[in-house]
Amino acid sequence: MSSPSLSTPAPLPSFASLPLNGPLSDTSSSFAGIRAPLTFHPDQISFICSTTVLLSPLSISPTSTAGPMTSLILSSDGFKSHQLLAITSACPNLTHLLATCVFHPRFNDFVGDKTLIAVALHCPRLSLLHLADPSSLSTARGDPDHDGFTSDDAMINRTALENLFSALPLLEELTLDICHNVMDTGPALEVLNSKCPGLKSLKLGQFHGICKAIDSQLDGIALCRLLESLSIKNTGDLTDSGLIAISRGCQRLARFEVQGCKSITETGVRTFACLLRQTLVDVSISCCKNLDATSSLRALEPIRDRIQRLHIDCVWDSLHQSEITGDGAICQHGFEPNESREDASTSDRPAEFMIFLGDDGSKKKRCKYSGEVDYSRVQIKGINCSRFWRKTWDRLRYLSLWIAVGELLNPLASSGLDNCPVLEEIRIRVEGDCRMGPKPTEQPFGLSSLARYPRLSKMQLDCGDAIGYALTAPTGHMDLSLWERVYLMGIENLKLTELDYWPPQDRDVNQRSLSLPAAGLLAQCTRLRKLFIHGTAYEHFMMFFLGIPNLRDVQLREDYYPAPENDMSTEMRVDSCSRFEQALNKRQIGD
């Protein structure tokens, strides 16, 4: 039987979820607290540490300390150029490197062209390389109206990228999230395809010119034909034509994420999904101005019966717009969809892609971009796309949602997600300032509307980015306890067995704590077996959970900033946690 825990369990080695500090694993070879040089076992070593903690033992005995190291995850407020070079020169056998780096060109000792090339020369065996600016790790949603270009350009040019890729022939997974403009990257990405033949996963942030798709020619990232996972973030010049060219060239894509791309539309995403119908199972669409919830779901109709994981933003702008209707002509983005297999075999597009116009199958002239597509007349490898017009998401098992403070979840079903028979897990992230908006009405957030999904058993409800008044609210405002009541009303109607809950927070007093209404509503989830609360709580609130009959794993994760032990607050401390643990263990669980 599990018991509550105040410590944060080890996160998975996913760069996007790394905390700024804290151990990744409890291996005996962690650098935390090192005062003297150590000799490590030549197996893989992974840890997270700050700059000063790491550089001290490396400077004392670089060869014996880090020579055998093959895996390294570095998280801080950003490593500078000389620091990154010192680390990589001391670790020539690295195969996995994940690090936050200072790419801002106005900072002293920023990471630029020469640093990237030197890292590749120091560690030529790298198969996984993740380099990201610390600001890219923020969970805050960007501005959909932003054009994707920053005021400063990173000091990284095309030649440097080509040299970087040429020096890393074993690369299989690459993340470069720079947060500053990297211009005209298409030719460099073509080199990436030729020099790194084993590349399967690619994530790019603030890269521009990745695929221009001029005159129907495949270029840039579209030539990385073996990619299975692709993430594109804040690419200001990516258009529908470029997106479709990527789908024509990268025919093995199983996972696709697009974020902050203002120029792509429903038409482009729908054609993209149609061309990758055989492989695409994981899609994330976020912060794209022309793709709200309804249009995103309409765009993914070609893979409704195949997609397994999905993220969308709950923006309901086009909810009441009518369904897209075609005019009998299929939009052509610079390529001829009516080509026969013989014609297609001599072009850049895959031979299995065929689209026919008209009932007689006759070839028509190429039509210009019209923005209207009649997908009921599309055929791919003999499959009539009229079957796409279905309402059931047959294989969707995981759903992730972003929603702004004050918005309701109820329109989700009417937007197109009304029938998900095998949906098992959902993550909802609420973001915004509760102090700025109007008071919430008595109408609940809408969790009870999720009861339509019969197999839903796991939920992550993250209100950690919803900020407000934790203590006494000014006149005319509501404190966070009432907001929690709004967001948790109806949760008892769901058949949840596992729940992760992040309470809203008051950043001014650095408090994220479970309120009395929240504790009472969570206690009504009688099917729960695991309950993880990411925040603090009073002991008598935790005792409410003893009434959940089959609850056997409770964790109180103070992963935002735990208060000191000598704090006079009555929130959970070691002694109160032990009392709750004893009470939890005394219960008899039927199964």
N, C-alpha and C positions, 0 to 999 in steps of 0.2 A: 504494500500500500504506500502510495506516495504521500508526502507531507509538504506543507508550505515551505517556501524557500525565499529568502531575501536576496539571494545572489542571482545574477543574470547568467543563464546558461550560455554555453559557447555558441556564438552565431555561426552559421554556415559561411564558407569562404566565398560569399557573394559580395563584390565590391560595393554595390549600391547600398547594402545594409550594414556596412561596417560602422561601429561606434568610433568615436574619436580616440578613446583609450580603453584599456581593459584587455585581459587575456583572451586570446582566441582558443587556446586549449590549455589544459593543465599539465602539459609535458614538463618533465624535469629540466628541460633545456631552455626554458623561457628566460629572456634577458631581464625580466623585471627584478629590480633590486640588486643587480650584479655589482660587485665591488672589486672583483679580481678576474683575470682572464680564465676562461674555461675551455676545455676541449670537448667537442660535441661528437656524438655518435653520427656516423655518416649517413643515417637515414634522413628522411625528409623532416624539416623543422619549420614550423609555422608559428608566428606570433604577431601580436600587434604591440607597438611600443612608440614612445615619443622619440624625438630626434636626439636629445641629450642622453637618454638611457641607452640608445643603440650605439651611438658613435664612440662612447667612452670605452667599452670593451673591445671594439674593433680597432681603435687606435693603440690599445695596449698590446694586443696580440692578434693581428688580422688574419694570419694564415691558419693558426691552430683554432681560432674561435669560429671563423665563418667559412673556411675553405670547403668543408664537406657539405655545406648547406645547399639545398636544392629548391626550397620553397620559402618565400618571404613575403609577408603582408605587413606593410608599413602604413600607419595611419596617424596623422598629426594635423597641425594647422597648415601643413604644406612644406615639403622638403625643398630646399634650395638646390641650386645646381651643384655646388661643391659637395654638399652632403650626399646627394644621390650618386655622384661619381665615387665618393669614398666608399659607400656601401657596395656598389656593384663591382668595383675593382677588388674588393676583399672577398667577393662571393662569385668567383668565375664559373662555378658549376650550377648556378641557378637555372632551373627550368620553369619556375613559376615566380613571377614578380608582380605584386600589386602595391601601388604607392600613390599617395596624394602629393602633388607637386605644385610649385608656384610657377604658373605660366604667364602671369600678368607682366607685360613688357615694361611697366613703369616701376616694378619692384627691383630692388638690388638683387643680383645673383639669381635671376629667374632662369627657368629651364627653357632652352631654345634649341636651335639647330645643332650646335656642337655637342650639347649634352645628350640629346637623343642618339646621335651617332655613336658617341662614346659608350653609352649604356649598351648598345647593341654589340659593340666590339668587345666590351668587358664580359658580356654574358651571351656568347653566340649560341648556346644550347637552349635558349628560351623557347618554350612552346606556348606559354601563356604570359601575356604582358598586358597589364592594366595600369594606365597612367591617367590620372584625373585631377583636375583642379578641385580644391576643397569645396568651393562654392557649388560644384556640380552634385555634391552629396546631399544638398538640401532637399527636403521632402516637399517644400512649398511649390505649388503649381505656378507656372509662369503666366505671362500675359499673352492671351491668344492674339491680341492685336499687334504684338511686336513683330517687326519684319524679319527677325532672326539674325540680324547683323548687330555686332557690338561696335562701340565707338573706337576700340583699339584692336589692331591686328596682332595676333601672336607672332613672335619672331621665329616662325617655322615655315620654310618655303618648300616648294615642290622637290627640289634637288635633295634636300635633307631627308624628306620622307622616302624618296627613292633609295637613298643610301641606307636608311634604317631598315627598309624591307629587304634589301639585298643582303644585309648582314645577318638576317634571322631566317634562314631557310626552313627551320623546323617549326615555325610559328603555326599554331592551330587556333588560338583564340587571342583576339586583339581588341583592346579598348583604348581609345584616345578621346577623352572628353575634356577639351582644352578650355572651353568657356570664353575664348577669344577667337576672332575670325582667323580661319586658315583657308586661304583663297586658292582657287584654281587647282583643286586636288584630283581632278579626274585622271590626268596622265599618271600621277603617282599611284593611284589605285589600280591602274592597269599593270604597273610594275609589281604591285603587291600580288596580283593574280599569277604572274609568271614566276616570281621569285619565291613565293610561299605556297607551293602547290597543295599543302595539307591544311590550309586555312579553312576552318569550318564556322567560326563565329566572329562577327565583326560588329563593334559598336563605335560610332563616330558622333562627336558633339562639336557643333560650331564649324563643321567642315562644309565648304561651299564649292559648287561646281563638280559635285560627285558624279553626276550623269546629265549631260546636256541633251542627248537624244536628238541630234541634228540630222535631218534627212533620213530618219528611220534607222540610223546606224547605231549599233550598240557601242557604248564607250564607258570609260570610267568603271564605276563599281558594277555595272551590268556585265562586265567581262569576268567577274569573280564567280564562275559557274558552279563551283563546288560548295558555296556557302549554304549552310543549313540554318543559321541564325543571323539576323541582321537588325541592328538598331540604329535609327537615324534621328538625331536630336538637333533642333534649331538650325536646320539647313534652309537658309532664306530663299534660295533660288530653285528649290526642288518643285517641279510642276507635275501635272498629270502625265505628260509625255515622258518625263524622266522616270516616274514611278512605274509606268507600263513597260518601259525599256528594261528596268530592273527585273520585272517579273518575267520578261521574255528571256533574259540572260541567266538569271539565277533560278533555275527550274527545280532546285532541290530544297528551297526554303521551306522550313517547317515552322519557324518562329519569326515573326516580324513585329517590330515596335517602331512607331513613328510618333514624334513629339515636337510640338512647336513649329510645324511646317505650315505656314499660312496659305500657301498657294495651291495645295492639293485639295481636291474636291471629292464628292461622293462618286462621281463618274470614274475618276482615276482609281480610287480604292476598289470600286466594284470590278472594274476590268482587271486590276491586279489580282483580286481574289479569284476571279474566273479563270485566269491563266494558271494560277497555282492551286487549283482545286484539288489536285491529286496529292499534294504534300502539305499544304498549310494547315496547321492545327492549333497554333498559338498566336494570337494577335493582340496588340495593345495600341490604342489610338488615344492620344492625350494632347490637350492644349492646341488643337488645330482649329483655326477660326471657322472654317467651312464644314466642320464635322462635329455636330452636336450628337446627342445620344441617338436620336431618331435616324438621322442621316448615316451615322456610323453603322447602325444595325441594318439599315436597308442596303448599305454597300456590301455587307458581308453575307447577304442572302445566298450567293453562289456556294458558300461553304457551310451553310447552316447545319447540314447533316454530318459534317466532318469535324468542325472546330471543337477543341477540347478545353482551351483556356482563353479567356477574353478579359480585356480591360477597356472601359469606356468612361468618359466624363458625363455625369448626369446633368447636362445642360439641355433644357427643354425648348430651345428657341423655335424649332421647326416642328414641334409636336403636332400642330393642327394643320400643317401643310399636307396636301394630297400626295398620294403615291406618284413617283415619277412615271410618266407615260412617254413612250417613244413615238416617233413619227414615221416608223417604217424603215428608217435608215440607221445603220450602226455607226457610231462615232469612230473615226479612224485617226489615231494619233501617229501619223507619219508612217504607217505600214499597211499593207494590203491584206485584209483578213480573208479574202476569198481565194487565196492561192491554193492550188492543189498540193498534194504531198510532194510531187516532183518539184514544183516551184519552191516549196518551203525548204527542201533539202539543200538547195543551193544558196539559201539566204542565211541571215544570222539567227532567225527564230527557230525554235525546235520544230521538228517535222510533225510531231503529234498535234500541233495547234492548227485547227481549221475552223473558220467561221463562215457560214454560208448566209447569203441574203436572198430573200424571196422564196416563194414556194417551189419554183421550178429549178432551183439550184444553179441558175445561170449567174455568170460573173457580171458584176456591175463595176462601174468606174469608181475609183477611189474618191470618197467624199471628204470634204473638209471638216475640221473640228466643229461640231455643232453643239456638243454638251448633252445631247439626248441619245439614249441607248435603249433599244428594245431587246432585252435579253431573252425574251420568249422565243426569239428566232436564232439564238446562238447555239452552235453545236461544237463540242470539244470531244474529239476522238469518238465521234458517233453518239455522244450523249446529248440529248435535247435539254437545253437549259431552262425550258419551261418548268421542269421539275424543281428548279430553284425556288419557285414561288411557293414556299411552304412555310408554315409557322412554327414547326417543331425544331428545336436545337437538340438533335438526337444524342450527341456525344458530349455536350458541354458539361464539364465536371467542376470547373473553377471559374468564378466570376469576380472581377475586381472593379470597384466603382469609386469615383471621386465625386463629391457633392459639396456644394457651398453651404455655409451656415445660412439657415432660413429657408432653404429649399426642401421640398418633400420628396420622398422616395416613391410615392404612390404611382406617378406616371410611368414607372419602369415597364410595367406590363403592356400598357397601351402603346409604348414606343416600339415594341416588337419582341420583348423577352417574356412573353406570357406563358410559353410552354417549354419547359426545360426538365424533362422527366428524369434525368440522371444527375442533375446538379447537386453536388455534395458539399461544396465549400464556397463561401462568399466572403470577400473583404470589402469593407466600406470605410472610406476615409473622409471625414468631415473636416473642412478647413474654412477658416474665416474668423472675423472679429465679432463676437456676440455683443460687444459694447456699442457697435456702430449701427446695427440694424434695429428694426422695431421689435417690440416684445413678441415672442411666439404666441400663437393662439392656442386654444385648448386642443386643436387638432394635432394628433400625434405625428411623429416623423414618418411613420409608414412601415415599420418593421413587420407588422402583422400581415402586410400585403405579400411578404415573402413566403407565407404559409402555402402558397399555390405550388411551391416546389416540393414534391413529396419526399425526396431523399436528402434534403438539406439538413446537415447535421453539424457542420463546422462553420463558425463565424469569427471573423476578426473585425470588431467595431472600433475603429481608431478615431477618437475625438480629440486626440492629443494636440492637433493643430487648430482646435477651436478654443479661442482665448476669451476670457471674460473676468468677472469679479468673483473670486473665491470666497471672500469674506463679506463685509457689508457693502452692498451695491449702492451707488448714489441714487437719489430720487429719480424715478422714471426708468430705472434699469432693473434687470433681473439678475440675481446671482446665479452661479453655475449650477447650483443644485436644482433649480427649476428648469434650466436648459437640459440637464441630464434626464430629468423626468420626461421631457418632451421626446428625447432621442431614444429612450429605452421603453417607452410605453408600447405594449403589444408584443414584447419579446417573449412573453410567457406562452404565446400562441405558436411558437416555433418549436420543433422537435430537436432542439440542439443537444448534442452530447459534449461538444468542445466549444469553449468561448474564450477568446482573447479580447480584453476590453481596456482601452486607453481612456481614462476620464479626461474631460476638458481641463485646461490649466489656466492659472493666473500667473503670467510671466513676471508681473511687477513684484509679487511676493514669492515667486519661485515655488508654486504649490500646484501639484496635480494629485488630488485626493478624491477618494470615493465618498459620495454624499449619502445622506440617509435615504432619499427617494431612490437613488440608484441601487443601494444595497437591498432595499425592499423589493424592487422590481426584479433584480437578478435572482433573489431567493425564490421567486416563483417559477424559475426554469427547472422544473422537477426532474427532467431527464438528464441534466448535466452530469458528466463524469469528470471533466477537466475544466478548471476555471483559472485563468491567468489574468491577474489585474496588474496593469503596468502603471503603478502609482502607489500612493500610500493610502492607509485606511485606519479608522479607529477600531479598537479591538471589539467593542460591542457591535459594530456593524458587521465585522467578520463572523461573529457568532450567528448571524442570521443564516449563514450558508450551511449550518449544521442541519437544517431542516430539509435539505435536498437529499433524498434517500440514497442515491447511488453515487454521490460525489466522492471521489477517491483521490483526486490530484488537484491541489490548490497551490498556486504560487503567487506571491506578492512581489512583483518585480519593480524595485525602485530604480529603474533604469534611466531616469531623467536627471535626478540629483538628490540622493538620499540625505535626509537631515542628519546632523551629528547625534551621537548617542546621548550627549548631555542636554539635548534639546528638552525643554519642559513641556513639549506638546504631548498630548495623550494618544497620538497616532501609534501605529504598530511599531514595536521595538522587539528586541530579541526575547525578552521575558514574555511579552504578550503573545508573540508568535508561537512560543513554546506551549503556552496554555491552549492556544487554538489547536495546535498540532495534537496535543494529548486528547482534547475533546473530539477531534476528528477521528483519531485512531480508536477511541472507545466504542464508536458506533459499529453496529452490525450491518454489513452490506450483504444483501440477499444473494448476489451472484458471486 
